[in-house]
Amino acid sequence: MRSVILVNPPLMLEDRYGKDMKRFGAVSEPLGLAYIAGYLESLKIPVRIIDSQAEGMTIADVVASILSGNEGIVGITLLTPYFRVVKALCRQIRRNGPDRTIILGGPHCTVLPERTLNEIPEADIVCIGEGEITLSEIAQANDNSCLSTINGICFREGYTIVKTGIRPPIQDLDQIPPPARHLLPMKKYHLTASRVSGNSYCPTILVARGCPFSCTFCSRTFGRTFRAHSVGRILSEIQALIDAYRISQVNIEADTLTVNKTFIKALCNGLIESGISRQIRWTCESRVDTVDEDILSLMHQAGCWQISYGVETGSQHLLDSINKSISLKQIEQVFQLTKKAGMTIRGFFMLGLPGETPEESRATINFAKKLNPLWAQFTITVPYPGTKMYEELDRQGKIRTHNWESYNTWSGWQGSQEVPFIPDGRTVAELQAIQKQALREFYLRPKVAVQFLKHVTSWKDLYKYFLGATVLVKSKFR
């Protein structure tokens, strides 16, 4: 049995959001690593976590921390925009700790396993899909001689790369213990300003995996089958967070929380009957075609104060082209129902979709203002590997770069000129300018200021609104 150290790589807020927007970015618990750690601990496998993003660590700091221990396995999370820093980290680990086994996991590895090993020669193994059981099997082996018997991985065998059999998704999520939050610096996490109410800490709890929908911009890393923890397990985990951290709010996370009516009704009733709904408020993400007036009312009774919806675009033509399977009319109706139920809304909007014209970008901004959620997020479309969008654009020769670190939806605020995709007839400068313009037009309206003042619960709320307005005004001149 080998001990394990899990690493969230050192990518700073400025790298992710740009200099001006970094103060509004999230530093979230790496729940994927915490789930793996919790499962390893249940099997008595020694494990620790380095969250270099929360700790503000450099690559040198991370390597020094790894070398200070005697773990035989180093597991590193790899999201597509993290590629450059993960590659550099692997190089330094291999240079200074040549006997350690380096394992990469996460969405990028899942969709590009062989390519990842080819592009990061210092890595030994990549995990494909859910990593809890896979990593435990690797750790329980005395060495790497039996890797061919472990499903769900790619590994090096001499000069060749071997891909093993498919590991099926975990059907009973309750067999996975709660995330090992005691291994994380819990006081250093915060969500984006738009997802919290007041000053209190708001952790995230993952309650389900899998999404049955077919949006072209999503890779569905957890598969298409909706799998949820039992309501009892979820309530127990929330109560444990209340007891340990005295929380008064929580972010309930799932690929599609409300897709299963039986589940969401049971969860809401459980929150109400247990009394937890009187102790905490919660926020979540949903789709407009998976809720109705009754569900929204029940969610609000159970403590939900905010829902985030993926609107994506104000063009029905573009909604159809990305297989969103919703209509503009549906979106408007559900926004009205959500507000009527007493909840605020965050709307997600995409600019620069394939085939989008400047007029359709304009329509998206106008639609956002018409819907008038409390918060709106406008991102530049990035076709991530593993998505239908990426595959189609790559086939057409329209992917402009495979420099993975440029796959960032906030390039308008970063100022990078290396953007993976731009629609025909448009320019990088135009897209980046319209991303800033969208935020200015949406937020710098008198009615928005009035809305925010109605929702102020603390001086901190007032300060973050003022700070955001200042950044948007300045962006006009940069």
RAHUHU-V340546 format. One record per helix or strand of 3 or more residues. SS is the DSSP state (hx for helix, st for strand). FROM is the first residue (numbers start at 1). LEN is the number of residues. If there is no record, write none. Layout:
# RAHUHU-V340546
SS,FROM,LEN + SS,FROM,LEN
This chain:
# RAHUHU-V340546
st,4,5 + hx,13,5 + hx,22,3 + hx,31,12 + st,47,5 + hx,52,4 + hx,59,9 + st,73,5 + hx,80,17 + st,101,5 + hx,107,5 + hx,113,7 + st,125,3 + hx,132,9 + hx,144,6 + st,153,5 + st,160,4 + hx,173,3 + hx,181,3 + hx,186,3 + hx,193,3 + st,202,5 + hx,231,15 + st,249,5 + hx,261,14 + hx,276,3 + st,281,6 + hx,288,3 + hx,293,9 + st,304,9 + hx,316,6 + hx,328,13 + st,344,8 + hx,358,14 + st,375,6 + hx,388,8 + hx,404,3 + hx,411,4 + hx,428,16 + hx,446,9 + hx,459,17
